[in-house]
Amino acid sequence: MLYLVPQKISFEESILIMESLVTLRPEVVQKLLEMCRFVKVKRLFMYMAEKHRHPWVEKLDLSQIHFGKGKRRIVSGGELNPKYNITVPREQSEGTA
């Protein structure tokens, strides 16, 4: 789903779906993020997970996940999230870890 943001899935819809992912198993998430080939997907996933303060986030070892280099523009006219180097809608950037 995150691969399709914003071309087919809106940023707002994806962040609402991510909100419900409270009970993910950190070891499974860790493995999936390590295996994922799309930098955009990994950055968006972590941005949204941290935004929702999911409890499993603190159990991930982000040093083992390759987030690529450079900035990624997710939305036009957005605001840069300095941690993940992605542009997000301005209203979403407030209150982000």
C-alpha positions as CSV (number, residue, x, y, z in Angstrom):
1,M,0.0,0.0,0.0
2,L,2.8,2.5,0.9
3,Y,4.4,1.9,-2.4
4,L,1.3,3.4,-4.0
5,V,1.3,6.6,-2.0
6,P,0.3,9.2,-3.3
7,Q,-0.3,8.0,-6.9
8,K,-3.2,5.6,-6.0
9,I,-3.5,5.7,-2.2
10,S,-3.8,9.0,-0.4
11,F,-1.3,9.9,2.3
12,E,-4.3,10.4,4.7
13,E,-5.8,7.0,4.0
14,S,-2.5,5.2,4.5
15,I,-1.8,7.0,7.8
16,L,-5.3,6.0,9.0
17,I,-4.6,2.3,8.1
18,M,-1.2,2.4,9.8
19,E,-2.9,3.7,13.0
20,S,-4.6,0.3,13.4
21,L,-1.3,-1.7,13.3
22,V,-0.9,-1.7,17.1
23,T,-0.2,-5.3,17.7
24,L,2.4,-6.1,15.1
25,R,5.2,-8.5,16.1
26,P,8.5,-6.5,16.1
27,E,10.6,-9.5,15.0
28,V,8.4,-9.9,11.9
29,V,8.4,-6.2,11.2
30,Q,12.2,-6.1,11.5
31,K,12.6,-8.9,9.0
32,L,10.2,-7.4,6.5
33,L,11.9,-4.0,6.7
34,E,15.3,-5.6,6.2
35,M,14.1,-7.5,3.2
36,C,12.1,-4.6,1.6
37,R,13.8,-3.1,-1.5
38,F,11.9,0.2,-1.6
39,V,13.4,3.0,0.4
40,K,10.2,5.1,0.1
41,V,8.2,2.3,1.7
42,K,10.6,1.8,4.6
43,R,10.8,5.5,5.3
44,L,7.0,6.0,5.1
45,F,6.3,2.9,7.3
46,M,8.7,4.1,10.0
47,Y,7.5,7.7,9.9
48,M,3.9,6.6,10.3
49,A,4.6,4.0,12.9
50,E,6.5,6.6,15.0
51,K,3.8,9.2,14.4
52,H,1.2,6.8,16.0
53,R,3.7,5.8,18.8
54,H,3.2,2.1,18.2
55,P,4.8,0.2,21.1
56,W,6.6,-2.3,18.9
57,V,8.7,0.5,17.2
58,E,11.1,0.8,20.2
59,K,11.9,-2.9,19.8
60,L,13.2,-2.5,16.2
61,D,16.9,-2.3,15.4
62,L,16.9,0.5,12.8
63,S,20.6,0.2,12.3
64,Q,20.0,-3.1,10.5
65,I,17.6,-1.4,8.0
66,H,19.0,0.3,4.9
67,F,17.0,3.6,4.4
68,G,19.0,4.7,1.4
69,K,20.5,8.2,0.8
70,G,19.1,11.5,-0.2
71,K,15.6,13.0,0.1
72,R,12.4,11.5,-1.2
73,R,9.4,13.7,-2.2
74,I,6.2,11.9,-1.2
75,V,3.9,14.9,-1.6
76,S,4.4,18.2,-3.4
77,G,4.5,21.3,-1.3
78,G,5.0,19.3,1.8
79,E,7.4,19.7,4.7
80,L,10.6,17.7,5.0
81,N,10.8,15.2,7.9
82,P,14.5,15.5,8.9
83,K,14.7,12.0,10.4
84,Y,13.6,10.1,7.3
85,N,14.2,12.7,4.7
86,I,10.7,12.5,3.2
87,T,8.3,15.3,2.4
88,V,5.0,14.9,4.2
89,P,1.9,17.0,4.2
90,R,2.4,20.1,6.4
91,E,-0.5,19.1,8.8
92,Q,1.1,15.6,9.2
93,S,4.5,16.9,10.2
94,E,3.4,18.3,13.5
95,G,3.9,16.1,16.5
96,T,6.2,13.6,14.8
97,A,9.0,11.9,16.6
